[in-house]
């Protein structure tokens, strides 16, 4: 009886008989596909990736041309502690040299002395004569603030519960150098979850001593779409994985077998023309669904127009991956709803989870020459520069050039973001959310005290409003996030930023990759054949702990 599988029976799955349906085309699904081929030996032609967007990659995107401007909705930092991600990248051949892995390519890039990150202008204040680069060797914390940090670190997640970060500290804490560096490095807001903040303090304790230089950050040779997603996609296509994307398969629900176990038997989708379709799933097949999306409902502006204003997000959330998750957690249509968390906690709080990014394409070298001279950092070595007195709390990253594989000669690209897009700017008297790209660049030039010309007329700045970008940081109850393998599941795994992986940190590539590895290992019954690296715990290393405490006391 096929429906009598239980969670402990995953060892019975035969790779040659297994079809794997991966719903969502982000890094989680792509990682799962690589591990299904290499660790579980599922034939690549039996792996199907269903994605309603125009290309795979999910939130790790990057596209554009010199004529129309390049776009990166987000940027992410890699770190030696991303053990699962680096394990994955060892398995994928580089695009430029098939004898090398993507991991080797990244290692070689970061080993070049000129590419090493060492920020000389991490925090910038508004000085009397213009921008002032702050000395950030010290954290700027007083005794009470240090004690507050240590208290949060020591407290249990259960006792912190649904507390916000600003319920654990005084107002002054949010004006310390430590907070400005920490919150812009990871994109925390004062109203975000104290539990997530605590996890970051534990997980990234090894970054404390170099929070001011960001020397622990690994960079990719190009943007992460070109350096990570494209090689994985190219590898999977060459192996024979079946990709369905560009709106021909928008999955809106799944059906379960009428049994006490969770066994998916149908995947329901809508095609581009509006026709509905069903994929029949056998009990020995696998279904892996990416829940939610941090870049859903994002809207792009242009150099001359702001991003479209956000409609009522509560109604929009029924779209795409949020809509699919909402259907899984709906008691009316899913008898197993209680195992699927509470998506509404994350998609109905747009003002708490939104911020705005922007990508600048330059056709004149003056800005780069000026920023390199002013900051003392060559492009690609400065990581993040934060303007702490900016009403938008604006930060920029000036990467190594070229930043895109197809980047035209004579162009430069950089990226930035503002954590407070609904406040009026310091130089442009309106909210960032209502600004055109040109106005955002004007605001930045004002903070730097750089002349507007010739930069403005030689730049294309594309703003991007991201209503859900930090939704995974929102305060939550423990049960709001479902497990990677729901209790009683025989063939369904859940992936992405909204599943629960104890002790690991959301808003990292690592979280998505780890969830994919957990799902493949468990559902394919791989046991000892597939080893998933333990979560890196720097606090178990005495030297790391001593160095972190020394920095904290500075």
N, C-alpha and C positions, 0 to 999 in steps of 0.2 A: 504493500500500500504506500504509494509515493507521498501522500499527505501526512503520513505518520512520522516524518522526519522530526527530530528535535534539535536544539542548538548543539548538542554534543555529537550529533551524527554527521557533521560536515565532512568528516574524513571519508565518507562514502562517495563523495563527488568525483567523477572521472573527468579529467580535463578534456579528453577527446570528445566527450558527449556534452560538454557544457557550452551553452551560449551565454555570453555576458553582455548585459544591456546597461550602459553607463549613461545616466541621464544628467546632462550638464557637461559642457566642454572645457571646464576650467582645469587648473593644475591638478586638482584632486582626481578627476577622471583620467587625465592623461597619465598621471603617476600610477593609478590603479591598472591601466592598460599595460604599461611597461612591466609591472610586477606580475600581472596575469600571464604575460608571455614568458618572461625570464625565470620566474620562481615557480609559477603554478603550471607552466607548459600548456596553457590553453592555446589552441591554434588561433593565430591572429585574425583569420577570416571569420572566426566565431565571436569576435569582440566588436560591439556596435556602440559608437558614441553618438548620442542624440543631443543636439545643441540648436537652440532657436536663433542664435546670433549668427552674423555673417562669417566669422572665423572662430576656430577653437582658441582657448587661452583665457576665457572668462575675464576676470579683473586684471590679469597680467597682459594688458594690451599695449600696443604702440603702433602708430600708423601715420601716414601723411606723405606730403611732398614739399619740396622747397617752395613751389609756387603757391600752394594753398595753406601751407603751414603744417607742422608735425603736431601730433597729439599724444600725450601720455596722461591717462586719467590719474594714475598714481605712481608712486615709486616705492620700492621696498629695499631694505638693507639685508644683506646676507651676513652670516656670522659663523665662526667655526663650530659653534654649539648646535648648528642645524644638522644634526647627525643623520636624520632620515633624508633630508633634501640632498645632502652630499652623497649619500648612498645611492639615491636615485640617479643623480647626475653622473655617477661613475658608470652607469649601465647604458648611457646614451652617447652615440658617436657625435663628435663635433661636426658642424656643417663644413668647415674649411679643411679639416684633415681627418678622414675617417679612421686613421690609426690612433687618434687621440679621443678621449672622452670629453664631454662638456666640462666635467670636474677638472680635468687636467688643464683645459684651456683657461678656466677661471683662475686656477692656481698659478699658472704661468703669467697671466696678466697681472695678478696681485703681487707677484714676486719681483716685478720690474720696479726698481727704487723710485722712478719718477711717477709711478701710479699709486704709491702708498698714501693712504688717507692720514692727514695730520692737520686738522683744522686750526688755522691761525685767527679766524674771525667767526668763532662759534656763536657768540652773543654780541649784538650791537645795540648800543643805547643812543638816545637822542642827546647829543652834546650841544654845548652853547655855539660851537663853531661848525656844527654838522655832525655826521655820524661818528660815534666813538666806539672803537673795538674794546670790549671789556676784558679785564684779566679774569679768566675763569679757572685758574688753578685751584681756587677754593670754592667750596659749595655754597658758602654764604648762609649756612644754617646756624641758628642759635641752639642752646641746650634743649629748650622745650621742643623745637622742631625735630632735632635729632631723636629725642625720646619718642616723639610721635611716630617717626618712621620705624623705629625699632619695635614700638608697640604694635603697629600694623603688621609688621613681619612676623611677630610672635603670636598674634591672634589667630584663631582658627577661622576657616571660611564659614563655618556654621555660625559662629558668634558674630561675624561681620554681616552675614545675611544680605539684606538689600540696601545696606548703607552706601551712601555716596562718598567719594573721596573727601569732599569738603565738609563732611560731618565728622571727619577724623582729625582735622587740623584747623588752626586759626587762619584768618584771612591773610595774615602776613606771610604764611608759608607759600602762598601762591604768587608771591613777588620775590622769592629767593632765586638765586642763580640755578640752584639745583632743579627747582620746578620748571623754570623756563627751558632748561636743557633736556630734562626728562620728558616733559609733556610734548615738546615739539619733535623729539627723536621718535617717540612712539605714538603721538597724536592723542594723548589723554586730555580730557576736559575735566574741570573740577567736579562736575555733576556725574561723572562716570562711576562705574562700580568699584568700590573699595576692594572687593574680592579680586577683580582683574588687576588692579593696581598692585595688590599684595603678591599675586602670582608673578608679575613682572619683576618686582623687587627680588624675589627668590630666583627666578629663572635667569635674570641678567645681572646678577650680583658681580659677575666677572667684568662687567662693563663699567662699574663704578669708577675705578681709577682712571679710565680714559674717556669718561663721558664728555669731557671738555675738548678732546681732540678727535673723538670718534675713530681712533686708530684701530679699533677692533672690527671695523666694518670691511667686509669683502665686497668688491665691485665686480660686475660682469663687464666684458669688453665693450658690449653695446647695451642698449636698453634691454629690459628683461624679456620682452617678447622675442626680439631677434636673437638673444643669447641663450634663452632657456626654452621658451615655448616652441619656437620654430624648429630647433633641432629635434625636440621630442616628437612634434607633429610629423616632421619629415621621416624620422625613424619609424614611427607607427604606420605611416602610409606605405613605406617601403616593405614593411612586414606583411601588409595586407589587412590592417584594421579598417573596418568600415566606418567612415564618418558620414553622418547625416546632419548637415547644418544649413544655414541661411533660411530659416523659417519654414523648411519643408517638414519639420517634425517638432512641433511644440507640444511637449508632453503636459497634459493637464490633470491626469489622475491615474491611479492604478487600482486594480481589483484584487481582492484576496480570496483564497480558498475558504469555503465555509467550514472552518476548523478552529480549534483553540490555538493552534500555532499561527505564526505570521508567515504565510506563504503567498507570494505574488503570483497571480495566474494571468493577468492581463495588464498591458500598458496602453493607455488611451492617449491619442494625440490628435492635433488638428493640423492639417497641411496648409500651405500658403494660400491656397484658393478657398479655404474654409471647410474643405471636406474633412470628415473625421475618419480616423483609422484605429485599428486595434492590433497590437503585437501580442500574440499568444505566447505565454511563458510556461515552460515545463518546470516541474518541481526541482529537477536537477540543474536548471539554469540559475544564473545570478542576476540580480538587479541592484545596482549601486546608484543612489540618488544624492546629488548635491543639494543641500537644503539652503534656501535663502540666497541673497546676493548683496554684497556691499556696494556694487556699482549699478544695481537696478535703478531704473527711472532717472539715470544721470542725464543731464542735458548740456549740450555744447553751445557756447555762444560763438561769436566771430570777433575779428579785430574791431568791428564797428558796432556790434550788437551784443547785449548781455545774453546769458543762457535763458531759455524760456522759463517764466516763473513756475514754481512747483504747484501742481494742482493738489487737491486734497489727497494726501498720501494714503490715508486710510482706505480710500476706494481704489487707488492705483495698485495697492499692495497685492491685490488678487491676481496680478500679472505674473507671468513667467514662473521663476523658481519659488517666489514667495507664495504664489497661488497654489502651486503643487504642494508645498509644505502645509499650507492652510487646509487643503483637502485631506491630507493625511491625519491632521490633528482635529478634524471635524467629527464630533460624536454622532452626527446625524448619518454620515455616510461611511464611517470606518469604525467597526466594532472594536478595533485595537487602538483607538485614538489616544488612550492614556499613555501609550509608549512613545508618542511622537512630539512631546514638548509643547511649547506655547509660542508659536510664531508671532502672534499679535503683540507680545511684549516687545518684539524687536522692530516690527514694521509700522507701528502706529505712533512713533515718537520722533518724527522727522526733525523738528527743531533741535532735539538733543543729539542727533546722530549726524547732522549735516556739516560738511565744510566744502570749501571750493578750491580747486586746483587750477593751474594755468600753465600752458606750454608756450615758450617764446622761440620763434624761428627768426634768426638775425641774418641779414645779408650785408652787414657792415661789421668789420672786426673791432670797432671802437669800444663797444661795451665790454667785450671780453678782455681787451687790453687794459681797460680802466679797472675792471673788477679784480684782475690778477695783480695789478700793481697796488691797488688799495688794500686787498686782503692778504697779500703775501702768499697766496695759494695759486699754483698753476691749475688750470681747469682739470677737474677730476680728483684733486687732492684735498679739497676743502670740505667735502661732505655737505653739512647743513649749516647755513647762516641764518640766524633768527634775529628779526628786528623786534626787540622785546617791548619797545614803546609803541609799536604799531597797533592801532585800534583793531586791525584785522588779525593781529598776531601772525604776521607774514614771515615765511621762511622761504629760502631758495636753495636749490642744488645746482651747481654748475659742473656738469659731468665732463669726462674725457671726451674729446671729439675725434672722429665723427661718432654720434650717439645712435645713429640708425644705419643699417646696412646700405640703404639706398640714398644716404645723405649726399646732396650735391656739394661739389667743391665750392668753397667760398661761403658756405652757410655754417652757422653755429646754432645749437639748440640747448636751452636749459628749461628747468621746471621749477615750479614753486607752489605754495599753497597757503591759505589763510584759515586759521581755526575759528575765527569769528566773522563769518561772511555777512551777518545781518547788522553789523555796526557800521557807522559812517567812517570813511577813511580819514587819515590825517591831512592829506593833500587834495584828495578828490572828495568833495563833501557829499558822498552818498554811500549806501551799503555796497560792499564788494559784489553781492548777489545781483545788483542792478547795474554793474559796470560792464562796459565793453572791454575787449582785450586791451585796446589802446589806453583806456583809462587805468586799468590795472598796472600796465607798464609805467604810466606816468607816476602813479603812487609809489612804485618801487624806486624809480629814478629820484623821486623826492626824498625818500628815506636815505638813499645813497649820496644825495647832493651831487648827482651827475647831471650834465647838461642834457636836455631832451633831444637836441639835434646833434649829430645825424641819426641817432639811434631810433627815434620814434618812426620816422618815415621809411626806415629800412627794416622794420620788424613786423611780424605777424604774430599776435598773441591770441591764443584760443583759450577762453575760460571754460571751466567745466564744473557745474554744480552737482554735488554728490550727496543726495539726501540720506542715504543709508550707510555712508562710508565707515562710521564708527558704531554702527548699531550693535556689533558684537561686544562692545564695551559697556553697553547700558546695564543699569542695575537689573538684577534678575533673581528669581528664586532658583534653587538648585535644579528643580524638576523642569524648568523652562527649556533646558537643552536636552535633547534625547541622546541616548547612547549610540555609539557607532553601529553596534549590532543590537537592535531592540530585543528585549527579553522575549524568548520564544520564537525568534525569527529563524526560518530554515533557509531562506535564499535572498534576504534583503539586507543591504548595508546602507548606512547613511554617512555622507561625507561633507566636508567643507568647514566653514568657520563657525557653524552654529550647532555642532555636536559637542558632547561633553567628553573631553579627554582630561582626566584629573591631573593637575599640576602643570600642564602645558599651557602656553599662552596663545590666545587668538590673535588675529591681525598679523599673522606671520605665515609665510609660505610653508614653514615647517609643520604647522598645525594641519594644513590640508593634506600634506604628503603623509604625515604620520597616520591620519585617519584612513587614508587609502591603503596603506600597508597593513593596518590592523584589520580592515575589512577583508582584504584578499587572503591574508593568513588564516583568519578565523573561518570564513565561508568556504575556502578551498581545503580546509582541514590540513594545513601544512605543518603544524606542530613544530618539530625541531628543524625541519628543512629550511624554514625561512626565519631568519633572526631579525627582529626589529630592535634597533639600538635603544637603550634606555634613555630617558630624558636626561639631558646634561644637568648635573647639579654641582655648580661651582662651590656652593656653600659647604660641601663635604670635603673640599680641599682647603687645608689650613692656610696655605699661602694666599689663596684667593680671598678667603675670609678676612685675613689680617690686612691685606691691601685695601679691601673695600672699606673696612672700619677706619683705617688710617685716612682714607679720602673723606669719609663721612665726617670725621672730626676736624677736617681742615677748614 
